[in-house]
Amino acid sequence: MKKGKKILAVVGCVALSAAIGAGAWLGYVRQESKKYNLITLDEPDIAPVATPAEEFDIQLSEITMHYAVYGDEGYPLILVHGNGGNKESLKEAAGYLASDYKVYVIESRCHGQSSDPGVISYDLMAKDIKEFIEALNLNKPYLMGHSDGGINALTVAYTYPDLLGGFISCGANTTPETFKPYFPLGVKILNMTKPNKLNDMMLTLPQINADLLSQITCPAYIVAGEYDIMWLSDTVFIHECIENSKIAIIKGADHSSYISQNGKQAYTLAKEFFASLESK
């Protein structure tokens, strides 16, 4: 066999082995996910609220928080974006959800048009959310957060147990160690070229343990994509530590596809859970 043909044969064998390995891995992920309420989110035939959002700034104890409001009436629902995001990150979800809720899309400290006091942590962002709720006199609002916003939801719920009427935490992790290895590696490489405190936070925080999660008493829905950036075991850990919480793994979804990239799926996720609370 000529050298060129040998190389092609080796490459072909490697590619085939990789494909078989990937198929086996995807099959394993599917079987594990099925153990924890693997669901498909419908896309209802509804239109987003047509009126543009109103935007405001509100002064809190340490920051000025910028936020957008969608809808004129309905139960208050706060949406919280992920690391590096802003009010635009969940804009599509907010447009659909505004048909049933009055939606507040906040920008976390050091993000978007909110002020940057130079320091950021999940505890500080949870305090900001508490102050925001109190400043607007929102009575036990719902909260849905994605990624860092999901961690914020957990932190608010265990720090201020009586503040929320219920929450959905999407794509949260309890420690950086529970990320799949490729994700922190990418963040570290990015941080070498353009270091910033948001990347630093992802590499060092949160540090959430079972004792903290056990302090959550309000209704909780713990959600992750089937192919999320953290191990499924961490999502399950969060769920099992929160008494009476619900869990769902979104079939075929990655870290963001069902929440920040598909407003109709985000609507279905939120509506089904929060409606179940209202029917009790």
TAVENZI-V764301 format. One record per residue. PHI is phi in whole degrees, -180 to 180 (999 if undefined). OMEGA is omega in radians with two decimals (* if undefined). D_LAST is the distance of its C-alpha to the last C-alpha in Angstrom with 1 decimal. Layout:
BEGIN
phi = <PHI | PHI>
omega = <OMEGA | OMEGA>
d_last = <D_LAST | D_LAST>
END
This chain:
BEGIN
phi = <999 | -68 | -57 | -62 | -69 | -64 | -63 | -62 | -65 | -65 | -61 | -62 | -64 | -63 | -63 | -65 | -62 | -64 | -65 | -64 | -63 | -65 | -63 | -64 | -66 | -63 | -65 | -65 | -60 | -62 | -65 | -67 | -64 | -62 | -74 | -130 | 58 | -75 | -129 | -112 | -90 | -70 | -116 | -65 | -86 | -130 | -109 | -70 | -61 | -79 | -68 | -68 | -71 | -91 | -119 | -143 | -123 | -134 | -87 | -106 | -66 | -118 | -138 | -98 | -99 | -97 | -153 | -119 | -120 | -116 | 90 | -104 | -152 | 110 | -64 | -70 | -133 | -100 | -108 | -126 | -75 | -93 | -59 | 82 | -90 | -161 | -64 | -73 | -61 | -118 | -61 | -66 | -60 | -62 | -60 | -75 | -67 | -67 | -73 | -125 | -134 | -91 | -103 | -111 | -103 | -94 | -109 | -65 | -53 | 69 | -130 | 54 | -97 | -73 | -75 | -116 | -81 | 98 | -133 | -149 | -160 | -69 | -64 | -68 | -66 | -64 | -64 | -60 | -65 | -59 | -66 | -62 | -61 | -69 | -65 | -94 | 56 | -84 | -94 | 47 | -68 | -83 | -140 | -130 | -127 | -115 | 61 | -57 | -64 | -68 | -66 | -59 | -60 | -61 | -66 | -60 | -68 | -88 | -84 | -129 | -59 | -101 | -83 | -103 | -87 | 160 | -149 | -120 | -107 | -108 | 66 | -90 | -129 | -92 | -149 | -63 | -68 | -94 | -70 | -65 | -53 | -65 | -73 | -62 | -61 | -63 | -65 | -63 | -63 | -62 | -69 | -70 | -92 | -147 | -65 | -157 | -70 | -70 | -65 | -57 | -64 | -63 | -87 | -124 | -129 | -83 | -134 | -104 | -113 | -64 | -62 | -66 | -63 | -69 | -84 | -78 | -118 | -82 | -57 | -134 | -124 | -103 | -129 | -149 | -77 | -59 | -117 | -75 | -89 | -112 | -66 | -56 | -59 | -73 | -61 | -64 | -58 | -58 | -59 | -71 | -84 | -103 | -60 | 66 | -76 | -107 | -135 | -149 | -112 | -85 | -60 | 75 | -87 | -102 | -69 | -127 | -60 | -95 | -124 | -99 | -115 | -146 | -65 | -70 | -67 | -61 | -61 | -60 | -58 | -70 | -62 | -65 | -74 | -67 | -64 | -66 | -74 | -72 | -84 | -83>
omega = <3.13 | -3.07 | -3.13 | 3.13 | 3.11 | 3.13 | 3.12 | 3.12 | 3.12 | 3.12 | 3.12 | 3.12 | 3.12 | -3.14 | 3.13 | 3.12 | 3.13 | 3.14 | 3.12 | 3.12 | 3.13 | 3.12 | 3.12 | -3.13 | 3.12 | 3.09 | 3.11 | 3.12 | -3.13 | -3.12 | 3.12 | -3.13 | 3.14 | 3.13 | -2.99 | 3.02 | 3.06 | -3.04 | 2.99 | -3.13 | 3.08 | 3.05 | -3.04 | -3.14 | 3.13 | 3.11 | 3.08 | 3.09 | -3.00 | -3.07 | -3.14 | 3.14 | 2.98 | -3.11 | -3.06 | 2.95 | 3.09 | -3.11 | 3.05 | -3.02 | -3.09 | -3.06 | 2.86 | -3.10 | 3.05 | -3.14 | 3.09 | -3.14 | 3.11 | 3.11 | -3.08 | -3.07 | -3.11 | -3.13 | -3.10 | 3.13 | 3.14 | 3.05 | -3.10 | -3.10 | 3.14 | -3.11 | 3.14 | -3.10 | 3.10 | -3.07 | 3.13 | -3.04 | -3.11 | -3.10 | -3.10 | 3.10 | -3.12 | -3.13 | 3.10 | -3.10 | -3.12 | 3.07 | -3.14 | -3.06 | 2.90 | -2.93 | 3.08 | 3.12 | -3.06 | 3.00 | -3.11 | 3.06 | -3.13 | 3.13 | 3.02 | -3.12 | 3.00 | -3.06 | -3.10 | -3.14 | 3.10 | -3.14 | 3.13 | 3.02 | 3.12 | 3.09 | 3.13 | 3.12 | 3.08 | 3.10 | 3.10 | -3.14 | 3.09 | -3.12 | 3.09 | 3.14 | -3.13 | -3.12 | 3.14 | 3.13 | 3.09 | -3.08 | 3.12 | -3.14 | 2.94 | 3.11 | 3.02 | -3.10 | -3.13 | 3.08 | 3.05 | 3.07 | 3.05 | 3.06 | 3.07 | 3.12 | 3.10 | -3.07 | 3.07 | -3.03 | 3.13 | 3.11 | -3.11 | -2.96 | -3.06 | -2.99 | -3.00 | 3.02 | -3.14 | -3.13 | 3.01 | 3.11 | -3.08 | 3.04 | 3.11 | 3.00 | -3.10 | 3.06 | 3.08 | -3.12 | -3.11 | 2.97 | 2.93 | -2.91 | -3.07 | -3.03 | 3.11 | 3.08 | 3.10 | 3.13 | 3.13 | 3.11 | 3.11 | -3.10 | 3.10 | -3.11 | -3.11 | -3.09 | 3.03 | -3.03 | 3.09 | 3.05 | 3.12 | -3.13 | 3.13 | -3.09 | -3.08 | -3.10 | 0.04 | 2.99 | -3.05 | -3.12 | -3.08 | -3.13 | 3.12 | -3.12 | -3.12 | 3.13 | 3.14 | -3.09 | -3.13 | -3.12 | -3.04 | 3.10 | -3.08 | -2.95 | 3.03 | 3.01 | -3.14 | -3.14 | -3.09 | -3.08 | 3.05 | 3.14 | 3.11 | -3.11 | 3.13 | 3.07 | 3.11 | 3.11 | 3.13 | -3.13 | -3.05 | 3.13 | -3.12 | -3.07 | 3.09 | 3.09 | 3.04 | 3.10 | 3.02 | 3.01 | -3.04 | -3.06 | 3.07 | -3.04 | 2.99 | -3.06 | -2.97 | -2.91 | -3.04 | -3.03 | -3.12 | -3.12 | -3.13 | -3.08 | -3.14 | 3.09 | 3.08 | 3.10 | -3.13 | -3.14 | -3.09 | -3.05 | -3.10 | -3.12 | -3.06 | 3.06 | 3.12 | 3.10 | -3.09 | -3.11 | -3.11 | *>
d_last = <73.1 | 73.6 | 71.8 | 69.7 | 68.5 | 67.7 | 65.6 | 63.7 | 63.2 | 61.8 | 59.5 | 58.3 | 57.7 | 55.7 | 53.6 | 53.0 | 52.1 | 49.7 | 48.0 | 47.7 | 46.3 | 43.8 | 42.7 | 42.4 | 40.3 | 37.9 | 37.6 | 36.8 | 34.1 | 32.5 | 32.5 | 31.1 | 28.3 | 27.3 | 26.5 | 23.6 | 21.5 | 24.1 | 22.7 | 24.3 | 22.7 | 23.4 | 25.2 | 23.8 | 26.5 | 25.6 | 27.9 | 27.4 | 27.6 | 31.3 | 31.8 | 33.0 | 31.2 | 32.3 | 33.5 | 33.9 | 35.2 | 33.9 | 35.9 | 34.2 | 36.1 | 37.7 | 37.1 | 36.8 | 33.7 | 33.9 | 30.8 | 30.0 | 27.4 | 26.2 | 24.7 | 24.9 | 21.4 | 17.7 | 15.5 | 17.9 | 18.3 | 21.3 | 23.2 | 25.8 | 28.7 | 30.7 | 34.1 | 36.7 | 34.4 | 33.7 | 31.7 | 33.2 | 31.7 | 28.2 | 29.5 | 28.8 | 25.2 | 24.8 | 26.5 | 24.0 | 20.9 | 22.3 | 21.6 | 17.9 | 18.1 | 20.8 | 22.2 | 24.4 | 26.6 | 28.5 | 31.7 | 32.1 | 35.2 | 38.3 | 36.8 | 37.4 | 38.3 | 36.8 | 39.5 | 40.9 | 41.6 | 43.2 | 40.7 | 37.3 | 34.9 | 31.2 | 31.2 | 32.9 | 30.6 | 27.5 | 29.3 | 30.0 | 26.4 | 25.5 | 28.3 | 27.3 | 23.8 | 25.5 | 28.4 | 26.2 | 23.9 | 20.7 | 17.8 | 15.6 | 16.4 | 15.3 | 18.4 | 19.8 | 23.2 | 25.9 | 28.5 | 29.6 | 26.6 | 24.5 | 26.5 | 25.9 | 22.2 | 22.6 | 25.2 | 23.2 | 20.3 | 22.6 | 25.0 | 22.6 | 19.6 | 18.0 | 18.8 | 16.2 | 12.5 | 12.8 | 15.8 | 17.5 | 20.9 | 23.3 | 26.7 | 26.9 | 29.4 | 30.0 | 33.8 | 36.5 | 37.7 | 34.8 | 35.9 | 37.8 | 41.5 | 42.3 | 39.9 | 41.2 | 44.7 | 44.2 | 43.0 | 46.0 | 48.4 | 46.9 | 47.1 | 50.8 | 51.6 | 49.3 | 47.8 | 45.0 | 42.4 | 39.5 | 41.1 | 42.0 | 38.4 | 37.3 | 40.1 | 39.4 | 35.7 | 33.0 | 33.5 | 30.0 | 30.0 | 27.7 | 27.8 | 26.5 | 23.6 | 22.6 | 22.1 | 19.1 | 16.0 | 13.6 | 11.6 | 14.6 | 15.8 | 19.5 | 21.5 | 25.2 | 27.6 | 29.4 | 32.6 | 31.5 | 34.0 | 32.6 | 32.7 | 29.7 | 30.1 | 29.2 | 25.9 | 25.2 | 26.3 | 23.9 | 21.0 | 22.3 | 22.9 | 19.4 | 17.3 | 14.2 | 15.1 | 15.2 | 18.6 | 20.2 | 23.9 | 24.9 | 27.7 | 31.0 | 29.8 | 31.7 | 30.7 | 30.2 | 30.3 | 26.6 | 25.8 | 28.9 | 30.9 | 28.5 | 26.3 | 24.8 | 23.7 | 22.3 | 20.3 | 18.9 | 18.0 | 16.2 | 14.5 | 13.1 | 11.6 | 10.5 | 9.0 | 6.8 | 5.6 | 5.5 | 3.8 | 0.0>
END
